[in-house]
Amino acid sequence: MNNITGFSYDSEEILKAIAKKHTESDVTIYGRKDQDLTTTIFSPLKFPDKISSLTDSVSLSDFNIVGMSHVDRFLGEVIIALDLLGKGRGFIPVKDDIDISSIQRITRGSVLSKYEHFNGSPMEMMGKIESMAKDLKRKEEGKVSVIIDHFFKVKSVGTVVLGFVESGVLKKHQNLYLNPTGKIGQVRSIQMNDIDFEEAWAGSRVGLALKNVEIDDMERGFKLQEDKIEPVKDISGKIVYHSAIGEDLKGDGEYFIAGNLRYQRGFLKDGILEMDRPAVKNESYLLVKPNSRPRIVGKIILSD
């Protein structure tokens, strides 16, 4: 079974034709189950009001569908986010009356310049997504890591989390650390598309019933992992500002780190980002200034 995850912006007509709404909060998650492929697509429901709705939605995407019916600063923030994250696979839906040269002008120099200008039916796009899924490489050989996007309590079941297997092969009854809390939970059951499984492979979207951890222990972006990973209080690394960012938005001050389904506050001083509270350690994070224009200004690539 192949799995692929997408991001959709300003493409509701296509999105609703190829997938069904599954979960809705500040992001809406759509899903589709074919014989050999499960497709999950994030849409930023609360964007542009909440910038984290956008950054959470693009975090895990293997492909992206970006409509351009509204050319404004919010589309600019979408392009900056995709650019900084290197999201180079995707589609720009176009219609017969669209001026392609204007799209080329808007996307010039960004990863979106590589996107296909798509003028077919939604199911024709789905065929292209299926082909894309066959070329994805997953980290099935590594240790298990599951990133959590939603969690809740179910009567007679207990704690349930929804998320994605980032690496490894997750097994029923496996004991995993809930990072960054360090608490140990046991996987009581695994479901994919409402069907019970004994194991789930890298790339799978899963629903897990957990033992020994409570929903009060969790936040979006926390991870279930084989190893206990110490949280980081101070983040240091290489800071890369987007080329569209002016000098007035660079330098020390308040930033929010965003991406990998996390969004939390810190202060940058002398190249070190001191967090308000311990953070999950990831390879990189977007840097957000919520009161600036644009709000997404760059990224920090963490030091080893």
Residue, then its C-alpha position, 0 to 999 in steps of 0.5 A: m500500500n502506498n501513501i501520499t500527503g498533500f497540501s491544497y490552497d485556493s483549490e476547493e473545487i479540485l479538492k472536494a472532487i478527489a477527496k472526502k473531508h475527514t477531520e476539521s479544526d484550524v486545518t481541514i484534513y481530506g482523505r481518499k482510499d484507492q486500491d493501492l494508494t491512500t491520499t491525505i490532503f491538508s487545507p489551511l482552514k483558518f488561514p490567513d487569520k492564523i498563520s499556524s494554520l498554513t505552516d501546519s498544513v504545509s509541514l508534511s506535504d509530498f505534493n501541493i496544489v496551489g490555486m491563483s484566483h486571488v493574487d494577494r499578500f496571502l498567496g505570497e505567504v504561501i509561496i514563501a512557505l513552500d519556497l523555504l521548505g523546498k516543496g518542489r512537487g505540485f500543480i497550479p490549476v489553470k483555466d482557458d482564460i488564465d494568462i500563463s505569463s502572469i503565473q510565470r511572473i508570480t512564480r519566477g525564482s520560486v519552487l512553484s516555477k517547477y509546478e505543472h500548470f494543470n488544465g485537466s479534470p480532477m481525476e486526471m490530476m489524481g492519476k498524476i498524484e498516483s504516479m508521483a506516489k510510486d516514486l516516493k522513498r520512505k524511511e522504513e529502515g529507521k526507528v519508529s517515529v509518529i508525528i501527532d496531528h490530532f488527539f481525543k478521548v473515546k469512551s471505552v477506548g481511551t486516548v486516541v491519536l491521529g498522525f503519520v508514521e514518519s519512519g520505521v514500521l510501527k507495531k501493535h503493542q509497541n512501547l514508545y516515548l511521547n516526546p518531548t514529555g518523555k512519558i512511555g505509552q503503549v500502542r493498543s491498536i492501529q487503524m488505517n481507514d477504519i481497518d485494524f492492522e498489526e503494523a503500519w509502515a512509514g508514510s501511513r496515516v494512522g489512528l492509534a489507541l494508546k495506553n498510559v498517556e492522556i490527552d492532557d500530555m499532548e500537543r500537535g506536533f509531539k512525537l511517539q518514538e522509540d528513543k527518548i529525545e530530550p527537548v531543546k530550550d535554546i535553538s542554534g543553527k543557520i538562519v536563512y531569510h527568504s529573498a523577499i524579506g527586507e532588512d527591517l525584518k531581520g535580526d534579533g527579536e521575537y520569533f515563532i518557530a513553525g513547521n512539523l506541526r509545531y508553533q511556539r514562541g522564542f527570542l533570537k539574540d546573537g544567533i541563539l533562539e531562546m524558547d519560552r518553553p522546551a521544544v521538539k527538536n527537528e532538523s529545521y523550522l520556519l521563522v515567523k513574525p506574526n505582526s509583520r508583512p509577510r509573516i513568514v520571514g525565513k527558517i533556522i536549520l538546527s545545528d547537530 
